[in-house]
Amino acid sequence: MKAFMMAALPWICIGIAVALFAANQGAVKKAKASGKEYGNYMAEGMCLGMCMGTA
């Protein structure tokens, strides 16, 4: 079971990162539609970089 968890952990991290990225894209589209300036993408880049590094 431990070997399975160690093998599955990178895929789980990547899945979580993709889910967070997709959820944030909806917020960005909503903010752009209302004419507001939305921040930068530093948090998403750091999250994806750490998850891909783990994988």
Secondary structure, DSSP 8 states (H G I E B T S, - for coil): -HHHHHHHHHHHHHHHHHHHHHHHHHHHHHHHHTT-----SHHHHHHHHHHHHH-
